Amino acid sequence: MDDHHPDLILRGAPVGFAAPAGCHTLTVTEVHHYTDRLFRFRVTRPASFRFRSGEFVMIGLPNADRPVMRAYSIASPAWDDTLEFYSIKVPDGPLTQHLQQIRAGDTVLMRQKATGTLVLDALKPGKRLWMLSTGTGIAPFASLIRDPDTYDRFEQVILMHGCREVAELAYGAEITHATRHDPLVGELAHDRLRLVSSATREDYPVRKRVTDLITSGDIYSMLDVPPISAQDDRVMICGSMDMLGDCKAICLNHGLEEGANNRPAEFVIEKAFVT
């Protein structure tokens, strides 16, 4: 058997390969495909697994002695009893060409330790939290907007999500709606969570890049908030490589300093993967 045969990773338990040391073996409980490029899936959560909302883990499939592992942000909040992930489909991707074929009952591997910079502990206290994302970069924010601690620390939470096509915005709208109606955080999020979705290649009410909305000042008029400042605003960024660079420049130009787990500041970037 070889790791290029897709049947090895489908239809339930691992076939012919033991789970690597340091990995959890998880069962897929739900899969939903949004477009031919995007899907989400949920898996069982080990009782011993702990993480902070916004962190990522390494995910793989039991299809080789040394399976391909890739970084995936956990899209569910730290209190959830299952784990959710939001993924792009890459036709020839070493992992995603197989991962996109999973269905309920199949097996996924996950390394035991979560990590990442998109955590509340890496930011100083502030008034507004900006979450800037493109594509599947919204995944860590899907976790954070459903965490009560986010609303304990910030008066306003602004989630910006930019995609090329309108259909790719569905996940962001779905999780925002679910958050506002969630029994745990719905009351907190209802009037304080703002979603700004934008499409760049199709007609849509907002047809600008996330970065252009900020640099033009349009976002401030849309939301009736003052320009980003180091005094009141904190920023989290996750998306494509170009987007990361542009957003970092915006933050620096507004006087914000980049933070880390051991040195909280005004903005943080997730560099472990690029969408």
ChimeraX attribute file (.defattr): number of C-alpha atoms within 10 A of each C-alpha:
attribute: neighborCount
match mode: 1-to-1
recipient: residues
	/A:1	10
	/A:2	10
	/A:3	18
	/A:4	13
	/A:5	11
	/A:6	14
	/A:7	12
	/A:8	21
	/A:9	24
	/A:10	23
	/A:11	15
	/A:12	16
	/A:13	17
	/A:14	20
	/A:15	16
	/A:16	13
	/A:17	15
	/A:18	13
	/A:19	20
	/A:20	16
	/A:21	8
	/A:22	11
	/A:23	16
	/A:24	19
	/A:25	24
	/A:26	20
	/A:27	19
	/A:28	21
	/A:29	17
	/A:30	16
	/A:31	19
	/A:32	13
	/A:33	14
	/A:34	14
	/A:35	12
	/A:36	11
	/A:37	13
	/A:38	19
	/A:39	20
	/A:40	19
	/A:41	21
	/A:42	22
	/A:43	22
	/A:44	17
	/A:45	17
	/A:46	14
	/A:47	8
	/A:48	7
	/A:49	12
	/A:50	13
	/A:51	17
	/A:52	20
	/A:53	29
	/A:54	28
	/A:55	26
	/A:56	26
	/A:57	18
	/A:58	19
	/A:59	22
	/A:60	26
	/A:61	27
	/A:62	24
	/A:63	28
	/A:64	21
	/A:65	13
	/A:66	14
	/A:67	18
	/A:68	16
	/A:69	16
	/A:70	16
	/A:71	19
	/A:72	24
	/A:73	31
	/A:74	27
	/A:75	27
	/A:76	26
	/A:77	24
	/A:78	21
	/A:79	15
	/A:80	12
	/A:81	13
	/A:82	16
	/A:83	21
	/A:84	25
	/A:85	22
	/A:86	25
	/A:87	21
	/A:88	19
	/A:89	19
	/A:90	16
	/A:91	12
	/A:92	9
	/A:93	11
	/A:94	16
	/A:95	19
	/A:96	19
	/A:97	15
	/A:98	24
	/A:99	23
	/A:100	22
	/A:101	15
	/A:102	21
	/A:103	19
	/A:104	16
	/A:105	16
	/A:106	20
	/A:107	25
	/A:108	26
	/A:109	22
	/A:110	23
	/A:111	18
	/A:112	18
	/A:113	15
	/A:114	20
	/A:115	18
	/A:116	22
	/A:117	23
	/A:118	30
	/A:119	23
	/A:120	22
	/A:121	16
	/A:122	21
	/A:123	25
	/A:124	18
	/A:125	18
	/A:126	18
	/A:127	13
	/A:128	22
	/A:129	27
	/A:130	18
	/A:131	25
	/A:132	25
	/A:133	28
	/A:134	27
	/A:135	24
	/A:136	28
	/A:137	25
	/A:138	26
	/A:139	29
	/A:140	30
	/A:141	31
	/A:142	27
	/A:143	26
	/A:144	26
	/A:145	27
	/A:146	28
	/A:147	23
	/A:148	17
	/A:149	13
	/A:150	20
	/A:151	20
	/A:152	9
	/A:153	17
	/A:154	17
	/A:155	16
	/A:156	19
	/A:157	23
	/A:158	18
	/A:159	22
	/A:160	24
	/A:161	28
	/A:162	28
	/A:163	22
	/A:164	17
	/A:165	15
	/A:166	17
	/A:167	13
	/A:168	23
	/A:169	21
	/A:170	12
	/A:171	21
	/A:172	23
	/A:173	15
	/A:174	11
	/A:175	20
	/A:176	21
	/A:177	15
	/A:178	14
	/A:179	23
	/A:180	20
	/A:181	15
	/A:182	16
	/A:183	10
	/A:184	13
	/A:185	19
	/A:186	19
	/A:187	13
	/A:188	20
	/A:189	25
	/A:190	15
	/A:191	12
	/A:192	17
	/A:193	19
	/A:194	16
	/A:195	17
	/A:196	18
	/A:197	24
	/A:198	26
	/A:199	23
	/A:200	16
	/A:201	12
	/A:202	14
	/A:203	11
	/A:204	13
	/A:205	9
	/A:206	15
	/A:207	19
	/A:208	19
	/A:209	19
	/A:210	25
	/A:211	20
	/A:212	14
	/A:213	19
	/A:214	16
	/A:215	13
	/A:216	9
	/A:217	14
	/A:218	13
	/A:219	19
	/A:220	15
	/A:221	11
	/A:222	10
	/A:223	12
	/A:224	9
	/A:225	10
	/A:226	12
	/A:227	14
	/A:228	22
	/A:229	16
	/A:230	18
	/A:231	14
	/A:232	16
	/A:233	23
	/A:234	28
	/A:235	26
	/A:236	29
	/A:237	27
	/A:238	29
	/A:239	25
	/A:240	18
	/A:241	12
	/A:242	10
	/A:243	20
	/A:244	21
	/A:245	13
	/A:246	14
	/A:247	25
	/A:248	21
	/A:249	14
	/A:250	16
	/A:251	22
	/A:252	14
	/A:253	12
	/A:254	14
	/A:255	14
	/A:256	22
	/A:257	17
	/A:258	20
	/A:259	21
	/A:260	19
	/A:261	16
	/A:262	9
	/A:263	11
	/A:264	18
	/A:265	20
	/A:266	26
	/A:267	28
	/A:268	27
	/A:269	22
	/A:270	21
	/A:271	15
	/A:272	14
	/A:273	15
	/A:274	17
	/A:275	15
